[in-house]
Amino acid sequence: MPKCQACGEQWGWFDAFKVSFKRLTGKECATCGETQYPTYRDIKIGMVGILIVSAFILIRPLIDISTVTTITSGLLIATIFIFIIPYSVQLSNKHEPLW
C-alpha cells in the first residue's frame, strides 16, 4: 500500500484506489493534508490494463471467440486490475507530467 511522501502514513486500500484515478488533482492525505499524486509509473500500469482488454477485443474475430467469452474475459481482467492497482500505487508530492 502507498505511503504519504510528506508524513509517511500508510494509506488504506480505498484511498489508494481513489488516488489512482485522480491523476490531475491528486488526493489529500488524511493525516497531514498534503496533496499526493500517483506517479507516472502508475499511469503506465493502468494503460497496460486497458491495452490488454482492447487487444483482446480486437483479436476476437481472428481467433473466433464468442462474444460472451470476450465480455466475461474482459470483465475478469478489469476486475483483477481494479483489485491489484491500489497495491501498486506509489505517491509523489508533486504532479509529474506524462511526457
C-alpha positions as semicolon CSV with decimal commas, in nm:
position;residue;x (nm);y (nm);z (nm)
1;M;0,000;0,000;0,000
2;P;0,123;0,352;-0,070
3;K;0,268;0,582;0,193
4;C;0,234;0,960;0,204
5;Q;0,562;1,120;0,097
6;A;0,516;1,405;0,346
7;C;0,429;1,225;0,671
8;G;0,488;0,855;0,593
9;E;0,132;0,750;0,679
10;Q;0,028;0,429;0,502
11;W;-0,294;0,467;0,304
12;G;-0,578;0,217;0,303
13;W;-0,699;0,021;0,000
14;F;-0,993;0,252;-0,077
15;D;-0,785;0,573;-0,056
16;A;-0,518;0,418;-0,281
17;F;-0,791;0,315;-0,526
18;K;-0,934;0,668;-0,535
19;V;-0,597;0,840;-0,586
20;S;-0,515;0,609;-0,876
21;F;-0,798;0,776;-1,072
22;K;-0,715;1,133;-0,965
23;R;-0,415;1,188;-1,188
24;L;-0,452;1,564;-1,228
25;T;-0,599;1,671;-0,894
26;G;-0,438;1,421;-0,659
27;K;-0,581;1,344;-0,315
28;E;-0,510;1,499;0,022
29;C;-0,352;1,284;0,291
30;A;-0,599;1,233;0,576
31;T;-0,320;1,276;0,833
32;C;-0,116;1,578;0,718
33;G;-0,337;1,735;0,449
34;E;-0,059;1,736;0,186
35;T;-0,182;1,663;-0,168
36;Q;-0,041;1,339;-0,306
37;Y;-0,034;1,237;-0,673
38;P;0,011;0,896;-0,836
39;T;0,345;0,859;-1,014
40;Y;0,391;0,830;-1,390
41;R;0,471;0,459;-1,342
42;D;0,119;0,403;-1,205
43;I;-0,038;0,564;-1,510
44;K;0,162;0,330;-1,734
45;I;0,039;0,027;-1,539
46;G;-0,322;0,140;-1,590
47;M;-0,259;0,189;-1,961
48;V;-0,127;-0,167;-1,988
49;G;-0,454;-0,299;-1,845
50;I;-0,658;-0,100;-2,095
51;L;-0,429;-0,216;-2,376
52;I;-0,471;-0,585;-2,283
53;V;-0,851;-0,563;-2,279
54;S;-0,855;-0,363;-2,605
55;A;-0,621;-0,608;-2,779
56;F;-0,835;-0,899;-2,667
57;I;-1,146;-0,734;-2,813
58;L;-0,969;-0,653;-3,141
59;I;-0,830;-1,003;-3,199
60;R;-1,158;-1,173;-3,109
61;P;-1,276;-1,206;-3,472
62;L;-0,942;-1,351;-3,578
63;I;-0,944;-1,637;-3,331
64;D;-1,321;-1,698;-3,338
65;I;-1,410;-1,644;-2,972
66;S;-1,772;-1,593;-2,876
67;T;-1,897;-1,255;-2,760
68;V;-1,991;-1,393;-2,418
69;T;-1,638;-1,527;-2,368
70;T;-1,491;-1,193;-2,475
71;I;-1,709;-0,992;-2,238
72;T;-1,651;-1,234;-1,950
73;S;-1,275;-1,233;-2,003
74;G;-1,266;-0,854;-2,034
75;L;-1,461;-0,812;-1,710
76;L;-1,238;-1,063;-1,535
77;I;-0,919;-0,885;-1,645
78;A;-1,067;-0,545;-1,549
79;T;-1,167;-0,679;-1,206
80;I;-0,819;-0,818;-1,146
81;F;-0,664;-0,482;-1,235
82;I;-0,908;-0,298;-1,007
83;F;-0,801;-0,513;-0,712
84;I;-0,427;-0,501;-0,792
85;I;-0,387;-0,128;-0,872
86;P;-0,419;0,001;-0,510
87;Y;-0,134;-0,228;-0,402
88;S;0,098;-0,098;-0,674
89;V;0,027;0,276;-0,637
90;Q;0,322;0,495;-0,545
91;L;0,269;0,853;-0,430
92;S;0,454;1,173;-0,508
93;N;0,438;1,522;-0,353
94;K;0,439;1,682;-0,696
95;H;0,242;1,629;-1,013
96;E;0,462;1,455;-1,272
97;P;0,397;1,529;-1,641
98;L;0,309;1,236;-1,866
99;W;0,590;1,321;-2,110
